[in-house]
Amino acid sequence: MQTRLLKIGDKMYNAKQDGFEDFVRYSFSEVVCLTKTLAVLKNGTRLVNTPRVSFLEAIGYSVSQKKGVHWHILTIDTIREAQKEQQKIIIHEWFETKVFSFEEKVKIYSDFID
């Protein structure tokens, strides 16, 4: 990936995960303002406008005052991954809150046995 300074209009994302068992949760924003050294996102996050090596992507932009937190330039592949991860979260939360009747349990069981 080519390194470059951010510019107004760049779409950015951040991904968080609380441990290996947790889902990846994506946040999205857009660069709306530039200073000499910072890029300010629409959500108020201030990024150091210097590309750095990141664990998630080859290049990331660290959050001002939080050097270990990086935002990355959004790609179509990232959007697809975020959609898949969101679907997993929706399914998990549905099963966590759903109370199954005995008839529903029988149907689920029979679907898995067949």
Secondary structure, 3 states (H helix, E strand, C coil): CCCCCCCCCCEEEEEECCCCCCCCEEEEEEEEEECCCEEEECCCCEEECCCEECCCCCEEEEECCEEEEEEEECCHHHHHHHHHHHHHHHHHHHHHHCCCCHHHHHHHHHHHHC
